[in-house]
Amino acid sequence: MSLVSISVPCFNEEKTVPIFYNEILKVFEDKKDDLEFEIIFVDDGSKDDTFKIIKNLSKEDERVKYIAFSRNFGKEAAIYAGLKNSKGYYVVTMDADLQDPPSLLPEMIESIKSGYDCVATRRITRKGEPIIRSWFSKLFYKIINRLSDVQIVDGVRDYRIMTRVMTDSVLTLSEYNRFSKGIFAWVGFETKYLEFENIKRDEGESSWSFLKLLKYSIEGFVSFSTSLLSISTVLGILLSILSIILILIVIIGNLLYSNPVPGWASTVCLILFVGGVQLFCIGLLGLYLSKTYLETKKRPIYISKEEKL
């Protein structure tokens, strides 16, 4: 009998955790003679009663395990902690907010049994999301797939089931600055994608604001592409060539017409433009250096204050 480990990052999910737990029980009710399961809840420094509810569930059901962080380390750290402490031959990572529908699990399990290394999910619609947020999300996938060596499927979720071999491969990438969607793509392995329509949260509110998503997307660009540095270099070369051309125009103008070139406003605009590009390029370089700085510190990805595994 195979064990399925279900890793569930949680942050302020006191309303959804009990519902999620009951949904998982329904899924495995029909597979009790075929599969065993464990649920590893990772409490990412919740401020509500999420951890208390998880502890109560673990007292009632020995299949419920948990890791409680000492503070909020972020979803990426929670995903890593869940995968690291999973024991199953098959490993699932999914959210507790039920936007990752547990009803897809039976099909995912059957698909991975047929020979795939991973069965992942992707949203084909974004109903219920703000239009501007959906537009930026699509733009992110287009840009990162052009700039990066790895290809990330548009709409792909962290919700997936993996074999133990793939899980162990993901864990070998123990980098501090993590971007799981890129890591899952980078390690390779044969992956099948199941499509589903976007599902609204029944309870609670998402902790992912637009600014957090923007920061997360920047993390993806920096983690899996150095093309931005190349772009800043090319941009610097083009501006240098342009400045040389303008200098020649000014010199020729003075020699032919003995009249200084008028237009201080255009000169100021040009200076501001070049200065802005320079600051942008320096900022990019600083971003990459800051990530390198954090990696060299070798800090732990997370710190747990309490565990039951």
Phi and psi restraints in degrees (value plus and minus 20) as a CYANA .aco file:
   2 SER   PHI    -106.1   -66.1
   2 SER   PSI     127.8   167.8
   3 LEU   PHI    -121.0   -81.0
   3 LEU   PSI     112.9   152.9
   4 VAL   PHI    -128.6   -88.6
   4 VAL   PSI      99.6   139.6
   5 SER   PHI    -116.2   -76.2
   5 SER   PSI     107.3   147.3
   6 ILE   PHI    -132.0   -92.0
   6 ILE   PSI      90.2   130.2
   7 SER   PHI    -113.4   -73.4
   7 SER   PSI     105.5   145.5
   8 VAL   PHI    -149.9  -109.9
   8 VAL   PSI      81.1   121.1
   9 PRO   PHI     -88.4   -48.4
   9 PRO   PSI     118.1   158.1
  10 CYS   PHI    -154.2  -114.2
  10 CYS   PSI     115.0   155.0
  11 PHE   PHI    -164.4  -124.4
  11 PHE   PSI      89.1   129.1
  12 ASN   PHI      35.0    75.0
  12 ASN   PSI      36.1    76.1
  13 GLU   PHI    -138.9   -98.9
  13 GLU   PSI      17.5    57.5
  14 GLU   PHI     -81.0   -41.0
  14 GLU   PSI     -50.3   -10.3
  15 LYS   PHI    -101.8   -61.8
  15 LYS   PSI     -49.5    -9.5
  16 THR   PHI    -115.4   -75.4
  16 THR   PSI     -43.4    -3.4
  17 VAL   PHI     -77.6   -37.6
  17 VAL   PSI     -68.5   -28.5
  18 PRO   PHI     -82.0   -42.0
  18 PRO   PSI     -59.9   -19.9
  19 ILE   PHI     -84.5   -44.5
  19 ILE   PSI     -64.4   -24.4
  20 PHE   PHI     -78.7   -38.7
  20 PHE   PSI     -66.4   -26.4
  21 TYR   PHI     -78.6   -38.6
  21 TYR   PSI     -64.6   -24.6
  22 ASN   PHI     -85.3   -45.3
  22 ASN   PSI     -56.1   -16.1
  23 GLU   PHI     -86.0   -46.0
  23 GLU   PSI     -58.2   -18.2
  24 ILE   PHI     -85.9   -45.9
  24 ILE   PSI     -59.5   -19.5
  25 LEU   PHI     -79.6   -39.6
  25 LEU   PSI     -60.8   -20.8
  26 LYS   PHI     -83.2   -43.2
  26 LYS   PSI     -61.1   -21.1
  27 VAL   PHI     -81.5   -41.5
  27 VAL   PSI     -64.5   -24.5
  28 PHE   PHI    -110.5   -70.5
  28 PHE   PSI     -20.6    19.4
  29 GLU   PHI     -82.5   -42.5
  29 GLU   PSI     -58.9   -18.9
  30 ASP   PHI    -102.3   -62.3
  30 ASP   PSI     -28.2    11.8
  31 LYS   PHI    -136.6   -96.6
  31 LYS   PSI      -0.4    39.6
  32 LYS   PHI     -86.7   -46.7
  32 LYS   PSI     -43.4    -3.4
  33 ASP   PHI    -109.2   -69.2
  33 ASP   PSI     -26.9    13.1
  34 ASP   PHI    -133.7   -93.7
  34 ASP   PSI     -60.8   -20.8
  35 LEU   PHI    -153.7  -113.7
  35 LEU   PSI     126.2   166.2
  36 GLU   PHI    -126.0   -86.0
  36 GLU   PSI     139.4   179.4
  37 PHE   PHI    -161.5  -121.5
  37 PHE   PSI     137.5   177.5
  38 GLU   PHI    -155.6  -115.6
  38 GLU   PSI     125.2   165.2
  39 ILE   PHI    -132.6   -92.6
  39 ILE   PSI     102.7   142.7
  40 ILE   PHI    -128.2   -88.2
  40 ILE   PSI      79.9   119.9
  41 PHE   PHI    -101.9   -61.9
  41 PHE   PSI     110.7   150.7
  42 VAL   PHI    -134.2   -94.2
  42 VAL   PSI      85.3   125.3
  43 ASP   PHI    -102.6   -62.6
  43 ASP   PSI      93.8   133.8
  44 ASP   PHI    -111.6   -71.6
  44 ASP   PSI      36.9    76.9
  45 GLY   PHI      48.7    88.7
  45 GLY   PSI      20.3    60.3
  46 SER   PHI     -81.3   -41.3
  46 SER   PSI     127.6   167.6
  47 LYS   PHI    -118.2   -78.2
  47 LYS   PSI     -27.8    12.2
  48 ASP   PHI    -123.2   -83.2
  48 ASP   PSI    -172.6  -132.6
  49 ASP   PHI    -114.4   -74.4
  49 ASP   PSI       1.4    41.4
  50 THR   PHI     -75.2   -35.2
  50 THR   PSI     -69.5   -29.5
  51 PHE   PHI     -85.8   -45.8
  51 PHE   PSI     -57.6   -17.6
  52 LYS   PHI     -82.4   -42.4
  52 LYS   PSI     -61.8   -21.8
  53 ILE   PHI     -85.4   -45.4
  53 ILE   PSI     -62.0   -22.0
  54 ILE   PHI     -82.7   -42.7
  54 ILE   PSI     -62.8   -22.8
  55 LYS   PHI     -82.0   -42.0
  55 LYS   PSI     -60.8   -20.8
  56 ASN   PHI     -84.0   -44.0
  56 ASN   PSI     -60.5   -20.5
  57 LEU   PHI     -83.7   -43.7
  57 LEU   PSI     -58.5   -18.5
  58 SER   PHI     -87.6   -47.6
  58 SER   PSI     -48.2    -8.2
  59 LYS   PHI     -92.3   -52.3
  59 LYS   PSI     -52.5   -12.5
  60 GLU   PHI    -103.8   -63.8
  60 GLU   PSI     -47.8    -7.8
  61 ASP   PHI    -157.8  -117.8
  61 ASP   PSI      95.5   135.5
  62 GLU   PHI     -88.8   -48.8
  62 GLU   PSI     -32.4     7.6
  63 ARG   PHI     -98.1   -58.1
  63 ARG   PSI     -31.3     8.7
  64 VAL   PHI    -111.7   -71.7
  64 VAL   PSI      96.7   136.7
  65 LYS   PHI    -132.0   -92.0
  65 LYS   PSI     147.9   187.9
  66 TYR   PHI    -176.0  -136.0
  66 TYR   PSI     135.9   175.9
  67 ILE   PHI    -152.9  -112.9
  67 ILE   PSI     107.2   147.2
  68 ALA   PHI    -132.3   -92.3
  68 ALA   PSI     100.0   140.0
  69 PHE   PHI     -94.0   -54.0
  69 PHE   PSI     133.8   173.8
  70 SER   PHI     -92.4   -52.4
  70 SER   PSI     -39.9     0.1
  71 ARG   PHI    -181.6  -141.6
  71 ARG   PSI    -196.8  -156.8
  72 ASN   PHI     -98.8   -58.8
  72 ASN   PSI      90.7   130.7
  73 PHE   PHI    -121.6   -81.6
  73 PHE   PSI     -27.1    12.9
  74 GLY   PHI      81.3   121.3
  74 GLY   PSI     139.3   179.3
  75 LYS   PHI     -82.8   -42.8
  75 LYS   PSI     -57.3   -17.3
  76 GLU   PHI     -81.4   -41.4
  76 GLU   PSI     -62.0   -22.0
  77 ALA   PHI     -84.4   -44.4
  77 ALA   PSI     -58.3   -18.3
  78 ALA   PHI     -86.3   -46.3
  78 ALA   PSI     -60.3   -20.3
  79 ILE   PHI     -81.8   -41.8
  79 ILE   PSI     -65.2   -25.2
  80 TYR   PHI     -81.6   -41.6
  80 TYR   PSI     -63.8   -23.8
  81 ALA   PHI     -82.3   -42.3
  81 ALA   PSI     -61.6   -21.6
  82 GLY   PHI     -84.6   -44.6
  82 GLY   PSI     -64.2   -24.2
  83 LEU   PHI     -85.4   -45.4
  83 LEU   PSI     -60.8   -20.8
  84 LYS   PHI     -83.5   -43.5
  84 LYS   PSI     -53.2   -13.2
  85 ASN   PHI    -121.5   -81.5
  85 ASN   PSI     -11.3    28.7
  86 SER   PHI     -98.9   -58.9
  86 SER   PSI     127.4   167.4
  87 LYS   PHI    -137.0   -97.0
  87 LYS   PSI     -29.8    10.2
  88 GLY   PHI     -93.1   -53.1
  88 GLY   PSI     139.0   179.0
  89 TYR   PHI     -91.4   -51.4
  89 TYR   PSI     -53.1   -13.1
  90 TYR   PHI    -131.9   -91.9
  90 TYR   PSI     119.0   159.0
  91 VAL   PHI    -147.2  -107.2
  91 VAL   PSI     107.1   147.1
  92 VAL   PHI    -131.3   -91.3
  92 VAL   PSI     117.2   157.2
  93 THR   PHI    -141.5  -101.5
  93 THR   PSI     109.9   149.9
  94 MET   PHI    -178.3  -138.3
  94 MET   PSI     141.0   181.0
  95 ASP   PHI    -107.0   -67.0
  95 ASP   PSI     139.5   179.5
  96 ALA   PHI    -110.2   -70.2
  96 ALA   PSI     -24.7    15.3
  97 ASP   PHI    -102.5   -62.5
  97 ASP   PSI     -18.0    22.0
  98 LEU   PHI      50.2    90.2
  98 LEU   PSI     -11.7    28.3
  99 GLN   PHI     -97.4   -57.4
  99 GLN   PSI     -35.7     4.3
 100 ASP   PHI    -118.7   -78.7
 100 ASP   PSI      75.4   115.4
 101 PRO   PHI     -84.8   -44.8
 101 PRO   PSI      99.7   139.7
 102 PRO   PHI     -80.2   -40.2
 102 PRO   PSI     -41.5    -1.5
 103 SER   PHI     -83.4   -43.4
 103 SER   PSI     -37.0     3.0
 104 LEU   PHI    -101.4   -61.4
 104 LEU   PSI     -34.7     5.3
 105 LEU   PHI     -77.7   -37.7
 105 LEU   PSI     -65.6   -25.6
 106 PRO   PHI     -76.0   -36.0
 106 PRO   PSI     -63.0   -23.0
 107 GLU   PHI     -87.4   -47.4
 107 GLU   PSI     -57.6   -17.6
 108 MET   PHI     -84.6   -44.6
 108 MET   PSI     -62.0   -22.0
 109 ILE   PHI     -85.7   -45.7
 109 ILE   PSI     -63.9   -23.9
 110 GLU   PHI     -84.1   -44.1
 110 GLU   PSI     -57.0   -17.0
 111 SER   PHI     -87.2   -47.2
 111 SER   PSI     -62.0   -22.0
 112 ILE   PHI     -92.2   -52.2
 112 ILE   PSI     -47.4    -7.4
 113 LYS   PHI     -88.2   -48.2
 113 LYS   PSI     -43.9    -3.9
 114 SER   PHI     -98.9   -58.9
 114 SER   PSI     -22.8    17.2
 115 GLY   PHI     108.3   148.3
 115 GLY   PSI     -24.1    15.9
 116 TYR   PHI     -97.0   -57.0
 116 TYR   PSI     133.7   173.7
 117 ASP   PHI    -105.6   -65.6
 117 ASP   PSI     -44.7    -4.7
 118 CYS   PHI    -173.7  -133.7
 118 CYS   PSI     121.3   161.3
 119 VAL   PHI    -144.1  -104.1
 119 VAL   PSI      94.2   134.2
 120 ALA   PHI    -131.4   -91.4
 120 ALA   PSI     146.7   186.7
 121 THR   PHI    -139.0   -99.0
 121 THR   PSI     132.5   172.5
 122 ARG   PHI    -163.3  -123.3
 122 ARG   PSI     122.4   162.4
 123 ARG   PHI    -104.3   -64.3
 123 ARG   PSI     111.4   151.4
 124 ILE   PHI    -118.7   -78.7
 124 ILE   PSI     -31.8     8.2
 125 THR   PHI    -154.4  -114.4
 125 THR   PSI     140.8   180.8
 126 ARG   PHI    -148.1  -108.1
 126 ARG   PSI      22.6    62.6
 127 LYS   PHI     -82.0   -42.0
 127 LYS   PSI     116.3   156.3
 128 GLY   PHI      75.0   115.0
 128 GLY   PSI     -32.6     7.4
 129 GLU   PHI    -113.0   -73.0
 129 GLU   PSI     130.3   170.3
 130 PRO   PHI     -78.3   -38.3
 130 PRO   PSI     121.7   161.7
 131 ILE   PHI     -79.7   -39.7
 131 ILE   PSI     -63.1   -23.1
 132 ILE   PHI     -83.4   -43.4
 132 ILE   PSI     -55.7   -15.7
 133 ARG   PHI     -87.9   -47.9
 133 ARG   PSI     -61.6   -21.6
 134 SER   PHI     -84.6   -44.6
 134 SER   PSI     -59.9   -19.9
 135 TRP   PHI     -84.2   -44.2
 135 TRP   PSI     -64.9   -24.9
 136 PHE   PHI     -85.0   -45.0
 136 PHE   PSI     -55.3   -15.3
 137 SER   PHI     -84.0   -44.0
 137 SER   PSI     -65.6   -25.6
 138 LYS   PHI     -83.7   -43.7
 138 LYS   PSI     -59.5   -19.5
 139 LEU   PHI     -82.8   -42.8
 139 LEU   PSI     -59.2   -19.2
 140 PHE   PHI     -79.0   -39.0
 140 PHE   PSI     -67.5   -27.5
 141 TYR   PHI     -85.3   -45.3
 141 TYR   PSI     -58.1   -18.1
 142 LYS   PHI     -83.2   -43.2
 142 LYS   PSI     -65.5   -25.5
 143 ILE   PHI     -89.3   -49.3
 143 ILE   PSI     -67.7   -27.7
 144 ILE   PHI     -86.5   -46.5
 144 ILE   PSI     -51.6   -11.6
 145 ASN   PHI     -93.3   -53.3
 145 ASN   PSI     -41.3    -1.3
 146 ARG   PHI    -104.7   -64.7
 146 ARG   PSI     -54.0   -14.0
 147 LEU   PHI    -110.9   -70.9
 147 LEU   PSI     -43.5    -3.5
 148 SER   PHI    -121.1   -81.1
 148 SER   PSI     138.1   178.1
 149 ASP   PHI     -97.8   -57.8
 149 ASP   PSI     -43.8    -3.8
 150 VAL   PHI    -115.9   -75.9
 150 VAL   PSI     131.3   171.3
 151 GLN   PHI    -129.4   -89.4
 151 GLN   PSI     100.8   140.8
 152 ILE   PHI    -126.7   -86.7
 152 ILE   PSI     104.0   144.0
 153 VAL   PHI     -87.3   -47.3
 153 VAL   PSI     113.5   153.5
 154 ASP   PHI     -80.6   -40.6
 154 ASP   PSI     107.6   147.6
 155 GLY   PHI      64.6   104.6
 155 GLY   PSI     -17.0    23.0
 156 VAL   PHI     -85.8   -45.8
 156 VAL   PSI     123.6   163.6
 157 ARG   PHI    -126.0   -86.0
 157 ARG   PSI     146.3   186.3
 158 ASP   PHI     -95.0   -55.0
 158 ASP   PSI     -31.6     8.4
 159 TYR   PHI     -89.5   -49.5
 159 TYR   PSI      92.1   132.1
 160 ARG   PHI    -182.4  -142.4
 160 ARG   PSI     144.0   184.0
 161 ILE   PHI    -140.7  -100.7
 161 ILE   PSI     114.9   154.9
 162 MET   PHI    -149.5  -109.5
 162 MET   PSI     133.6   173.6
 163 THR   PHI     -94.4   -54.4
 163 THR   PSI     145.5   185.5
 164 ARG   PHI     -81.3   -41.3
 164 ARG   PSI     -56.2   -16.2
 165 VAL   PHI     -82.3   -42.3
 165 VAL   PSI     -66.2   -26.2
 166 MET   PHI     -88.4   -48.4
 166 MET   PSI     -59.7   -19.7
 167 THR   PHI     -78.9   -38.9
 167 THR   PSI     -65.8   -25.8
 168 ASP   PHI     -83.5   -43.5
 168 ASP   PSI     -54.1   -14.1
 169 SER   PHI     -87.0   -47.0
 169 SER   PSI     -60.9   -20.9
 170 VAL   PHI     -81.9   -41.9
 170 VAL   PSI     -58.8   -18.8
 171 LEU   PHI     -90.2   -50.2
 171 LEU   PSI     -39.9     0.1
 172 THR   PHI     -89.3   -49.3
 172 THR   PSI     -40.9    -0.9
 173 LEU   PHI    -108.8   -68.8
 173 LEU   PSI      61.4   101.4
 174 SER   PHI    -113.7   -73.7
 174 SER   PSI      15.7    55.7
 175 GLU   PHI     -88.8   -48.8
 175 GLU   PSI     130.2   170.2
 176 TYR   PHI     -92.2   -52.2
 176 TYR   PSI     -64.3   -24.3
 177 ASN   PHI    -107.0   -67.0
 177 ASN   PSI      81.6   121.6
 178 ARG   PHI    -127.4   -87.4
 178 ARG   PSI     123.3   163.3
 179 PHE   PHI    -159.0  -119.0
 179 PHE   PSI      72.7   112.7
 180 SER   PHI     -79.7   -39.7
 180 SER   PSI     -59.7   -19.7
 181 LYS   PHI     -77.0   -37.0
 181 LYS   PSI     -61.9   -21.9
 182 GLY   PHI     -90.1   -50.1
 182 GLY   PSI     -58.7   -18.7
 183 ILE   PHI     -84.5   -44.5
 183 ILE   PSI     -64.1   -24.1
 184 PHE   PHI     -79.8   -39.8
 184 PHE   PSI     -59.2   -19.2
 185 ALA   PHI     -92.9   -52.9
 185 ALA   PSI     -57.9   -17.9
 186 TRP   PHI     -86.8   -46.8
 186 TRP   PSI     -58.9   -18.9
 187 VAL   PHI     -90.1   -50.1
 187 VAL   PSI     -36.9     3.1
 188 GLY   PHI      64.8   104.8
 188 GLY   PSI    -157.8  -117.8
 189 PHE   PHI      55.3    95.3
 189 PHE   PSI     133.7   173.7
 190 GLU   PHI     -97.8   -57.8
 190 GLU   PSI     100.4   140.4
 191 THR   PHI    -142.5  -102.5
 191 THR   PSI     115.6   155.6
 192 LYS   PHI    -128.1   -88.1
 192 LYS   PSI     120.0   160.0
 193 TYR   PHI    -131.3   -91.3
 193 TYR   PSI     107.7   147.7
 194 LEU   PHI    -122.2   -82.2
 194 LEU   PSI     112.6   152.6
 195 GLU   PHI    -119.1   -79.1
 195 GLU   PSI     124.5   164.5
 196 PHE   PHI    -171.8  -131.8
 196 PHE   PSI     139.5   179.5
 197 GLU   PHI    -104.6   -64.6
 197 GLU   PSI     130.2   170.2
 198 ASN   PHI     -78.8   -38.8
 198 ASN   PSI     119.4   159.4
 199 ILE   PHI    -138.2   -98.2
 199 ILE   PSI     110.1   150.1
 200 LYS   PHI     -95.2   -55.2
 200 LYS   PSI     132.4   172.4
 201 ARG   PHI     -87.8   -47.8
 201 ARG   PSI     114.8   154.8
 202 ASP   PHI    -100.3   -60.3
 202 ASP   PSI     -56.3   -16.3
 203 GLU   PHI    -154.6  -114.6
 203 GLU   PSI     134.1   174.1
 204 GLY   PHI      53.5    93.5
 204 GLY   PSI    -199.6  -159.6
 205 GLU   PHI    -147.9  -107.9
 205 GLU   PSI     129.4   169.4
 206 SER   PHI     -88.9   -48.9
 206 SER   PSI     120.6   160.6
 207 SER   PHI    -110.4   -70.4
 207 SER   PSI     -18.0    22.0
 208 TRP   PHI    -113.5   -73.5
 208 TRP   PSI      76.9   116.9
 209 SER   PHI     -99.6   -59.6
 209 SER   PSI     151.4   191.4
 210 PHE   PHI     -81.6   -41.6
 210 PHE   PSI     -60.9   -20.9
 211 LEU   PHI     -85.5   -45.5
 211 LEU   PSI     -57.5   -17.5
 212 LYS   PHI     -86.4   -46.4
 212 LYS   PSI     -60.0   -20.0
 213 LEU   PHI     -86.3   -46.3
 213 LEU   PSI     -57.5   -17.5
 214 LEU   PHI     -83.6   -43.6
 214 LEU   PSI     -64.5   -24.5
 215 LYS   PHI     -82.7   -42.7
 215 LYS   PSI     -59.4   -19.4
 216 TYR   PHI     -85.6   -45.6
 216 TYR   PSI     -58.4   -18.4
 217 SER   PHI     -87.7   -47.7
 217 SER   PSI     -57.9   -17.9
 218 ILE   PHI     -82.6   -42.6
 218 ILE   PSI     -58.7   -18.7
 219 GLU   PHI     -78.6   -38.6
 219 GLU   PSI     -60.0   -20.0
 220 GLY   PHI     -85.1   -45.1
 220 GLY   PSI     -63.9   -23.9
 221 PHE   PHI     -81.0   -41.0
 221 PHE   PSI     -66.7   -26.7
 222 VAL   PHI     -89.8   -49.8
 222 VAL   PSI     -55.6   -15.6
 223 SER   PHI     -92.8   -52.8
 223 SER   PSI     -50.9   -10.9
 224 PHE   PHI    -146.9  -106.9
 224 PHE   PSI      -0.4    39.6
 225 SER   PHI    -177.1  -137.1
 225 SER   PSI     113.8   153.8
 226 THR   PHI    -126.9   -86.9
 226 THR   PSI     -10.2    29.8
 227 SER   PHI     -84.0   -44.0
 227 SER   PSI     -49.1    -9.1
 228 LEU   PHI     -81.2   -41.2
 228 LEU   PSI     -56.5   -16.5
 229 LEU   PHI     -86.1   -46.1
 229 LEU   PSI     -58.4   -18.4
 230 SER   PHI     -86.4   -46.4
 230 SER   PSI     -59.7   -19.7
 231 ILE   PHI     -83.1   -43.1
 231 ILE   PSI     -62.7   -22.7
 232 SER   PHI     -84.7   -44.7
 232 SER   PSI     -54.3   -14.3
 233 THR   PHI     -86.8   -46.8
 233 THR   PSI     -66.3   -26.3
 234 VAL   PHI     -82.6   -42.6
 234 VAL   PSI     -61.5   -21.5
 235 LEU   PHI     -82.7   -42.7
 235 LEU   PSI     -60.1   -20.1
 236 GLY   PHI     -82.6   -42.6
 236 GLY   PSI     -61.2   -21.2
 237 ILE   PHI     -84.8   -44.8
 237 ILE   PSI     -64.4   -24.4
 238 LEU   PHI     -82.7   -42.7
 238 LEU   PSI     -61.3   -21.3
 239 LEU   PHI     -88.2   -48.2
 239 LEU   PSI     -53.9   -13.9
 240 SER   PHI     -84.8   -44.8
 240 SER   PSI     -63.4   -23.4
 241 ILE   PHI     -82.7   -42.7
 241 ILE   PSI     -63.0   -23.0
 242 LEU   PHI     -82.3   -42.3
 242 LEU   PSI     -61.3   -21.3
 243 SER   PHI     -85.1   -45.1
 243 SER   PSI     -57.5   -17.5
 244 ILE   PHI     -84.0   -44.0
 244 ILE   PSI     -62.5   -22.5
 245 ILE   PHI     -81.3   -41.3
 245 ILE   PSI     -63.6   -23.6
 246 LEU   PHI     -85.3   -45.3
 246 LEU   PSI     -58.6   -18.6
 247 ILE   PHI     -82.0   -42.0
 247 ILE   PSI     -63.1   -23.1
 248 LEU   PHI     -82.7   -42.7
 248 LEU   PSI     -59.2   -19.2
 249 ILE   PHI     -83.1   -43.1
 249 ILE   PSI     -62.2   -22.2
 250 VAL   PHI     -84.4   -44.4
 250 VAL   PSI     -64.7   -24.7
 251 ILE   PHI     -82.9   -42.9
 251 ILE   PSI     -66.5   -26.5
 252 ILE   PHI     -83.2   -43.2
 252 ILE   PSI     -59.8   -19.8
 253 GLY   PHI     -82.2   -42.2
 253 GLY   PSI     -61.6   -21.6
 254 ASN   PHI     -86.3   -46.3
 254 ASN   PSI     -60.4   -20.4
 255 LEU   PHI     -88.1   -48.1
 255 LEU   PSI     -58.9   -18.9
 256 LEU   PHI    -101.5   -61.5
 256 LEU   PSI     -58.8   -18.8
 257 TYR   PHI    -134.6   -94.6
 257 TYR   PSI     -25.5    14.5
 258 SER   PHI      29.5    69.5
 258 SER   PSI      20.3    60.3
 259 ASN   PHI    -158.9  -118.9
 259 ASN   PSI      99.8   139.8
 260 PRO   PHI     -79.6   -39.6
 260 PRO   PSI     126.8   166.8
 261 VAL   PHI     -87.9   -47.9
 261 VAL   PSI     101.5   141.5
 262 PRO   PHI     -96.0   -56.0
 262 PRO   PSI     149.8   189.8
 263 GLY   PHI      84.2   124.2
 263 GLY   PSI      43.0    83.0
 264 TRP   PHI     -85.6   -45.6
 264 TRP   PSI     -47.7    -7.7
 265 ALA   PHI     -83.4   -43.4
 265 ALA   PSI     -64.0   -24.0
 266 SER   PHI     -85.9   -45.9
 266 SER   PSI     -54.3   -14.3
 267 THR   PHI     -84.9   -44.9
 267 THR   PSI     -64.3   -24.3
 268 VAL   PHI     -82.5   -42.5
 268 VAL   PSI     -62.3   -22.3
 269 CYS   PHI     -80.2   -40.2
 269 CYS   PSI     -62.7   -22.7
 270 LEU   PHI     -83.9   -43.9
 270 LEU   PSI     -61.9   -21.9
 271 ILE   PHI     -83.3   -43.3
 271 ILE   PSI     -64.2   -24.2
 272 LEU   PHI     -83.4   -43.4
 272 LEU   PSI     -58.9   -18.9
 273 PHE   PHI     -84.2   -44.2
 273 PHE   PSI     -69.3   -29.3
 274 VAL   PHI     -82.5   -42.5
 274 VAL   PSI     -61.3   -21.3
 275 GLY   PHI     -83.1   -43.1
 275 GLY   PSI     -58.6   -18.6
 276 GLY   PHI     -84.7   -44.7
 276 GLY   PSI     -62.0   -22.0
 277 VAL   PHI     -83.6   -43.6
 277 VAL   PSI     -60.8   -20.8
 278 GLN   PHI     -81.7   -41.7
 278 GLN   PSI     -64.7   -24.7
 279 LEU   PHI     -83.7   -43.7
 279 LEU   PSI     -58.6   -18.6
 280 PHE   PHI     -81.4   -41.4
 280 PHE   PSI     -65.9   -25.9
 281 CYS   PHI     -86.4   -46.4
 281 CYS   PSI     -60.1   -20.1
 282 ILE   PHI     -84.6   -44.6
 282 ILE   PSI     -58.4   -18.4
 283 GLY   PHI     -83.0   -43.0
 283 GLY   PSI     -61.5   -21.5
 284 LEU   PHI     -80.5   -40.5
 284 LEU   PSI     -67.0   -27.0
 285 LEU   PHI     -80.5   -40.5
 285 LEU   PSI     -62.0   -22.0
 286 GLY   PHI     -84.2   -44.2
 286 GLY   PSI     -54.1   -14.1
 287 LEU   PHI     -84.4   -44.4
 287 LEU   PSI     -66.2   -26.2
 288 TYR   PHI     -85.7   -45.7
 288 TYR   PSI     -59.6   -19.6
 289 LEU   PHI     -85.2   -45.2
 289 LEU   PSI     -57.7   -17.7
 290 SER   PHI     -85.0   -45.0
 290 SER   PSI     -58.0   -18.0
 291 LYS   PHI     -86.8   -46.8
 291 LYS   PSI     -60.0   -20.0
 292 THR   PHI     -82.9   -42.9
 292 THR   PSI     -60.9   -20.9
 293 TYR   PHI     -79.9   -39.9
 293 TYR   PSI     -64.9   -24.9
 294 LEU   PHI     -87.1   -47.1
 294 LEU   PSI     -56.9   -16.9
 295 GLU   PHI     -85.7   -45.7
 295 GLU   PSI     -60.2   -20.2
 296 THR   PHI     -89.8   -49.8
 296 THR   PSI     -39.2     0.8
 297 LYS   PHI     -91.1   -51.1
 297 LYS   PSI     -43.0    -3.0
 298 LYS   PHI      38.8    78.8
 298 LYS   PSI      17.4    57.4
 299 ARG   PHI     -91.4   -51.4
 299 ARG   PSI     131.0   171.0
 300 PRO   PHI     -86.0   -46.0
 300 PRO   PSI     129.4   169.4
 301 ILE   PHI     -88.3   -48.3
 301 ILE   PSI     -51.9   -11.9
 302 TYR   PHI    -173.8  -133.8
 302 TYR   PSI     143.6   183.6
 303 ILE   PHI    -149.3  -109.3
 303 ILE   PSI     105.5   145.5
 304 SER   PHI    -118.7   -78.7
 304 SER   PSI     121.9   161.9
 305 LYS   PHI    -120.9   -80.9
 305 LYS   PSI     -39.8     0.2
 306 GLU   PHI    -177.9  -137.9
 306 GLU   PSI     120.8   160.8
 307 GLU   PHI    -161.5  -121.5
 307 GLU   PSI     131.2   171.2
 308 LYS   PHI    -162.4  -122.4
 308 LYS   PSI      85.5   125.5
